[in-house]
Amino acid sequence: SAMHYAQSHPDQRREYTLISSHYQSLAVQNFATKLQDINEDNFEPYFFLATFVFILSMCSIADRQGCGLPAPRDIAQSFILLQGIKSIWEFKPIETWSRDGPLAPLLEQNEPLPVKRTGAFQNRMEKLYGLARELSPTLSVINVQSSCLLAIESLRTTHTACTTDTMSARARRIWLWPMSLTQVFIELISNNHHVALIILAHYAALTRPFEHPHWMNREWSSNVMASVECALDERWHEWIAWPKKALMEQIDVDEMDP
């Protein structure tokens, strides 16, 4: 509430942003000490709280007035919070959540959608596959190469979910991608790995049409793209020219030349 008030009352913005941060810190301190004790009595409020914490982290990336660009590690940290929500979500079967409880209206089950392999964005993913396959694999099942390939495959699935779903709540599907990432891939983003950042730039282009029209995540995609461009060595900039053009010129990713 304080964050919303800060946005709607610019003259008191700094004061209420600090108030929001203060209460967030208090909540997180209490939350962190009890995270290992999730049970039937507390998992719903914890899920709700974790969702609010993620939303605030998303807002901090979208709204950077006077703070400069977010660093890739800030984006990675936001994704880690989203993964925390997933771990709480998995406490009990989603079917049970959807039948009863105070959060049931928020948790309508999404019907699985087929992954289409056609269109400009899907064709672009083939180019990213080629780039990721150039990375050296290791004996570990989840390594740098496999994590990047999994992230690309998940991006294809997320694209299909967002473009095929016709429901009014389809925008929530855009967050399926960061929830699906491996810990290795999130660390690659945090460490400015070039392939991970290039994949992230394509995700930013995909998210642009789903940004909130007011303040909650408006400009999130633009700030992520700028962060990637700043962190990426110039020799890799040609790889983000495609998603950057789609984002900056507000071109649908499926209307781009792949």
Beta strands, then each sheet from edge to edge (+ up, - down):
end
